[in-house]
Every structure is written in C-alpha cells, then in structure tokens.
Amino acid sequence: PLFASFPVSVCCCLFILFLFLSELTGFIATEIVNELYVDDPDKDSGGKIEVNLNISLPNLHCELVGLDIQDEMGRHEVGHIDNSMKIPLNNGDGCRFEGHFSINKVPGNFHVSTHSATAQPQNPDMTHVIHKLSFGDKLQVHNVHGAFNALEGADKLSSNPLASHDYILKIVPTVYEDMSGKQRYSYQYTVANKEYVAYSHTGRIIPAIWFRYDLSPITVKYTERRQPLYRFITSICAIIGGTFTVAGILDSCIFTASEAWKKIQLGKMQ
C-alpha cells in the first residue's frame, strides 16, 4: 500500500483520478475568448457586405413584390432581381421572397415593396413573416450565441395590412478565428421596429417593409484557444503532489491516533 492506512490510499487514488479527468476534459475542450476593437476587419471585401433575406408576404402576389436598395454613396436600385427568387404561396395569393445581395459599408436601406411593379395595386397588404435576415458569413458555433439573425421569426401577420414597417438595424462587424487561424467574417445586429401608415403626395397609401441600417465602428472578435500543454502538465503534477502530501499528513495523524489509542488500552489492561 501507498500508506499505512489502506482506506487513505484508495481515497487518495480516486481523488487523483477525479481531478486528472477534470483537468483532461478542460485541456481537450476549446475556450472562446472575445475582445472589442475599432477597425474594419474584412478589408478584402471591397467595402461590401453580403445580405441574406428570406421573407413571406402571404397576401401579396409575387409579380408585385420587389426589392429596392439605397445608400449614402448614391446607390438607388429599384426592383433588384439578381440572386433572388419568388415562390408563390397560398395558391398564388402570397409570395415568399428570397434574396442574396450585397450592400455598401455606409448607412442606407433596402426595402421590400411594390415600387417596382408596373401597376400599383389599390390596397397592397404588407403583413409578413421574416424567416431570415443575416449579414456576412454564416457562423454555426455552439459557444457563440450572438444576434446574427435577430429578426428570425418576426411575425407581423396581425398588423394593419396597409402599414409600413421600419426595422432600424445597428450592424456590428464580427470576426471568428478558429484554432487553425482561419477567420470568418459575419455581422451581428440589434433592431428596433416601428409601424405607421404612410401616404404618397397623391394621397395614396403605398406601404413598404424598410430595413434601415448603420454600421458600428466597434468590431467583436471571437478567438478559439486551447490550454497550453505545459499548463496541463503543471496542473497534473500539482494535483498528484498536493494529494499525496495531504494524504500523507492524514495518514500520519491516523497512525499517531491509533498508536495513542493502543497505549491507552494497554494502560487500562495493566
């Protein structure tokens, strides 16, 4: 036995095994460290941000649905159709719009409306459900729970059909660096929402779903890290040495108490 007291030896070994497994689990697992800094992380993007939009308008025909893009660099595009798809819903009475497009890294907006339709409907119904609105690369990391798709599931089916909807977005650049040093660039965003009835100069109501955005100068960076090997070895040595030291003290105390008890018992017998 390691010590004079067999139970102490067993408890000592079990305790060491438990702490060793705990340290091993921590060594194998990766931790994610985040930091904030002021910069444009994705300088190779050409000043562009990729946008993915998926929205359903169950009471508006697909031929009436269009996407318009505007920004402070002078871009004004009505009826953007590149990399977009319209899927009829409710036997053609509704539409699901899926679009993949890019925006400049300046304040602006993109909106879903009937502005590009050849003939404007009398009462366009802008009730909708947003399935997805995301910016940049898709990040699927278990330990990162950010607002990468903050508008997912936004349901405005019970709103006034003629109301316009404003989603004001504050976009935050986000970098994720894995263990190999590879970086992925995405964007989180916060959102505020308001709805109102807007009249044109002719007095007609022409509702739209607006996504007005601005970029934050602050970048969030997530970095995968793993505990260094030397720290793991140091911890294991400390566990073994500390456990045996404490166990030795306990064993010595038990042995001393046992000897004293034996002497007491012998004294009584004499």
Secondary structure, DSSP 8 states (H G I E B T S, - for coil): --SSSHHHHHHHHHHHHHHHHHHHHHHHS-EEEEEEEES-S-GGG-SEEEEEEEEEETTS-GGG-EEEEEETTS-EESS--TTEEEEEETTTTEEEEEEEEEEESSSEEEEEESTT-SS--SS-----EEEEEEEES----TT----TTTTTTEE-TTS-TT-EEEEEEEEEEEEEE-TT--EEEEEEEEEEEEEE--B-TTS-B--EEEEEEEE-SEEEEEEEE---HHHHHHHHHHHHHHHHHHHHHHHHHHHHHHHHHHHHHHHHH-
